[in-house]
Amino acid sequence: MGISIGGFNGPRLAEVKSVSAHGAPGCGAYVLYLRLTALVGNLKSEVLVSQLACRLEIAEPFLKIANGVIEGSPVTRWAEYTDDSQLGFFFYLSPNQVDSIELIRVGGDLKLSIWLSGVVNCQGEQSDFSDKGDFIITKQQWIETLDTMGYQDTLLFELPMPNEVSLKVLLERAHKHILNGDYQESIGICRQAIEMVEKNRKDKKKASEAVAKYKENRQEMNAIERMLFLREGVKNITQLGAHHGDGFSRQQAQSVLGMTVALLSSPEIGLKKNKSIIENTN
């Protein structure tokens, strides 16, 4: 089913029959470009199409994605004997939006719902139109689009933030320091978060024993001991941040914060369930 252009208060002038998806490099967002190909009817005079708006959705399960920005001139002119016309729209998507699409697509084709609205002026008469159509973007075309957008250069996965307020405040402060370019301070706060959890769990001695066991007989280490060893390794990295050692880059600070959140969200070596930490983090 295509998208009708015109026909709301006047004659139907064209119909969008196909849609192709393309990617474009972006800064701070993934850029999706949709090219709509419309088959124009037998026009008796010039037609002006203006105020074009395009909205992108997924029908099942319903997900409203984004509104598009039209490519080129905001007014499209169709002369007599025009066979077809192409309309282009850019959609600026966040990582979460693209990730939500991928969760719905589950490795197959992508079914998109596209709303198109605007105003047509034909023979001096102006009328509004609005219509929706469903289109299939093949798996191969969508994968190529993701690649061009740069999405495949990034691995996205969820890390649950700890529910404990005091620890969450620390981690949020560490993230704000990264945004402000204070990478050393961010890493120092990550160390405070790890030490807070150590105090809560009273397992600092076990972590030291895990390090010693790694040096002496690592083959006999169980999973918990290896996780404690990993937490101790991250804490060792953060020591430079706490004591103002060598400078850290943005990428390094992001990596340390990501590892800290992942480790402290683990019930085995992070916060105990239903256990409260009473500590001032201001």
C-alpha positions in Angstrom: 0.0 0.0 0.0 1.5 3.3 -1.1 1.1 6.9 0.2 -1.4 9.2 -1.7 -0.4 12.7 -2.4 -3.5 14.9 -2.8 -7.0 13.5 -2.5 -7.9 14.9 0.9 -9.7 18.0 -0.3 -9.0 17.5 -4.0 -7.9 15.0 -6.7 -5.2 12.4 -6.0 -2.1 13.6 -7.9 0.6 11.1 -7.1 1.3 8.0 -5.0 4.5 7.0 -3.3 5.2 3.5 -4.5 8.6 2.7 -3.1 11.1 3.7 -0.4 14.8 3.1 -0.2 17.0 3.6 2.9 20.5 5.0 3.0 22.9 6.1 5.6 25.1 9.2 5.9 28.0 10.1 8.3 26.8 12.2 11.2 28.2 14.1 14.1 26.6 13.2 17.4 23.8 11.3 15.7 23.1 8.5 13.2 21.8 10.0 9.9 19.2 8.0 8.1 18.2 9.1 4.6 14.9 7.9 3.1 14.2 8.4 -0.6 10.5 8.2 -1.5 9.7 7.6 -5.2 6.3 8.9 -6.2 4.4 8.0 -9.4 2.8 11.2 -10.7 -0.5 11.0 -12.5 -1.5 12.7 -15.7 -1.3 16.4 -14.7 -3.2 19.0 -16.6 -1.1 21.9 -15.3 1.8 22.6 -13.0 1.5 21.4 -9.4 3.3 22.9 -6.3 3.8 20.6 -3.3 4.8 22.5 -0.1 5.0 22.1 3.7 6.0 18.5 3.3 6.4 16.7 6.6 7.5 13.1 7.0 7.2 11.0 10.2 8.8 7.6 10.7 7.2 4.8 12.7 7.3 1.1 13.2 3.9 -0.5 13.1 4.3 -3.7 15.1 5.1 -3.3 17.9 4.2 0.4 17.6 7.3 2.7 17.9 7.3 6.4 16.9 10.9 7.0 15.7 11.5 10.5 14.4 10.3 13.4 12.2 12.3 13.9 9.0 13.9 17.0 7.5 13.3 17.4 3.8 16.2 17.5 1.4 16.6 20.5 -0.8 13.9 23.0 -1.7 10.8 23.0 0.6 8.6 23.4 -2.5 8.4 20.6 -5.2 7.2 21.5 -8.7 5.6 19.0 -10.9 5.1 20.0 -14.5 2.9 18.4 -17.1 4.0 14.9 -18.3 6.0 14.3 -15.1 6.3 10.5 -14.7 7.8 10.2 -11.3 9.3 12.3 -8.5 11.7 11.6 -5.7 11.4 13.1 -2.3 14.3 12.8 0.2 14.1 13.1 4.0 16.9 13.0 6.6 16.3 11.5 10.0 18.7 12.2 12.9 18.6 9.2 15.2 20.2 8.7 18.7 22.0 5.5 19.5 19.0 4.4 21.6 16.6 4.9 18.7 18.7 2.8 16.4 19.2 0.2 19.1 15.4 0.0 19.6 14.9 -0.5 15.9 17.4 -3.3 15.9 15.7 -5.0 18.9 12.4 -5.0 16.9 14.0 -6.1 13.6 15.7 -9.1 15.2 18.0 -9.7 12.3 15.4 -9.7 9.5 13.8 -7.2 7.1 12.6 -3.8 8.5 8.9 -2.9 8.2 8.5 0.9 8.3 5.4 3.0 8.5 5.7 6.4 6.9 3.4 9.3 7.4 3.6 12.0 4.7 1.6 15.3 4.8 1.7 18.6 3.0 -0.1 21.1 0.9 -0.7 20.9 -2.9 -1.6 23.8 -5.1 -3.2 22.7 -8.4 -4.8 25.2 -10.9 -4.9 27.8 -8.2 -6.7 25.6 -5.7 -4.9 24.7 -2.5 -5.6 21.5 -0.5 -4.0 19.6 2.4 -3.2 15.9 2.4 -2.0 13.4 4.9 -1.5 9.6 4.4 0.4 6.7 5.7 2.0 3.7 4.0 3.9 0.6 5.0 7.2 -0.3 3.3 9.7 -3.1 3.6 13.4 -2.3 3.8 15.3 -5.5 3.0 17.7 -7.0 5.5 20.7 -6.4 3.1 19.8 -2.8 2.4 19.3 -2.0 6.1 22.6 -3.6 7.0 24.3 -1.5 4.4 22.5 1.6 5.8 23.7 0.8 9.3 27.3 0.4 8.0 27.2 3.8 6.2 25.7 5.5 9.3 28.6 4.1 11.4 26.4 2.1 13.7 28.3 -1.1 13.2 31.4 0.6 14.5 29.8 0.8 18.0 28.6 -2.1 20.2 25.6 -1.0 22.3 24.6 -2.9 25.4 22.7 -2.0 28.6 24.4 -1.6 32.0 22.0 -1.3 34.8 22.8 1.6 37.1 22.9 0.5 40.8 19.7 1.4 42.7 21.6 2.6 45.8 21.3 6.4 45.7 24.7 7.2 47.2 26.5 5.0 44.7 24.4 6.3 41.8 25.2 9.9 42.7 28.9 9.1 42.6 28.7 7.4 39.2 26.6 10.3 37.8 29.2 12.8 39.1 31.9 10.7 37.3 30.0 10.9 34.1 29.5 14.7 34.4 33.3 15.1 34.9 33.8 13.3 31.6 31.3 15.7 29.9 33.3 18.6 31.3 36.6 17.2 30.2 37.8 16.5 33.8 38.9 12.9 33.1 41.3 12.6 36.1 38.5 13.6 38.5 36.1 11.1 36.9 38.5 8.2 37.4 39.2 9.3 41.0 35.4 9.2 41.7 35.2 5.7 40.2 37.8 4.6 42.9 35.5 6.2 45.6 32.6 4.1 44.2 34.6 0.9 44.3 35.9 1.6 47.8 32.3 2.3 48.9 31.2 -1.1 47.7 34.2 -2.8 49.3 33.2 -1.2 52.7 29.6 -2.3 52.2 30.5 -5.9 51.3 33.4 -6.2 53.7 35.3 -8.2 51.1 38.5 -6.2 50.7 40.5 -9.0 52.3 38.9 -11.5 49.8 39.9 -9.3 46.9 43.5 -9.2 48.2 43.5 -13.0 48.5 42.2 -13.3 45.0 45.1 -11.2 43.7 47.5 -13.4 45.6 45.9 -16.6 44.3 46.2 -15.2 40.8 49.9 -14.9 41.2 50.4 -18.3 42.8 47.7 -20.6 41.4 45.4 -18.9 39.0 44.2 -22.2 37.5 42.4 -23.0 40.8 40.5 -19.7 40.9 36.7 -19.9 40.8 34.5 -17.4 39.0 33.9 -15.1 42.1 37.6 -14.9 42.8 38.3 -14.0 39.2 35.6 -11.3 39.4 37.1 -9.9 42.6 40.5 -9.9 40.9 39.0 -7.9 38.0 37.5 -5.4 40.4 40.8 -5.0 42.1 42.4 -4.4 38.7 40.0 -1.6 37.9 40.6 -0.1 41.3 44.3 -0.2 40.6 43.8 1.8 37.4 41.7 4.4 39.3 44.6 4.9 41.8 46.3 7.2 39.3 43.1 9.3 39.1 42.9 9.5 42.9 46.5 10.5 43.3 46.8 12.8 40.2 49.3 10.6 38.3 49.6 10.5 34.5 46.8 12.2 32.6 43.9 10.1 31.2 42.2 10.6 27.8 38.4 10.8 27.3 38.3 7.3 25.9 40.2 5.9 28.9 37.9 7.7 31.3 34.9 6.4 29.5 36.3 2.8 29.6 37.1 3.0 33.3 33.6 4.4 34.1 32.0 1.6 32.0 34.0 -1.1 33.7 33.1 0.4 37.1 29.4 0.4 36.4 29.5 -3.1 35.0 31.4 -4.5 38.0 29.4 -2.7 40.7 26.1 -3.7 39.1 27.1 -7.4 39.6 25.4 -9.0 42.6 28.5 -11.2 43.2 31.0 -8.4 43.7 28.9 -5.2 43.6 26.1 -4.0 45.8 24.3 -6.6 47.9 20.6 -6.8 47.2 18.5 -4.8 49.7 21.6 -3.5 51.4 21.8 0.2 52.2 24.9 2.3 52.2 24.8 5.3 54.5 27.5 7.6 53.4 27.7 11.3 52.4 28.9 11.7 48.9 28.7 15.5 48.6 
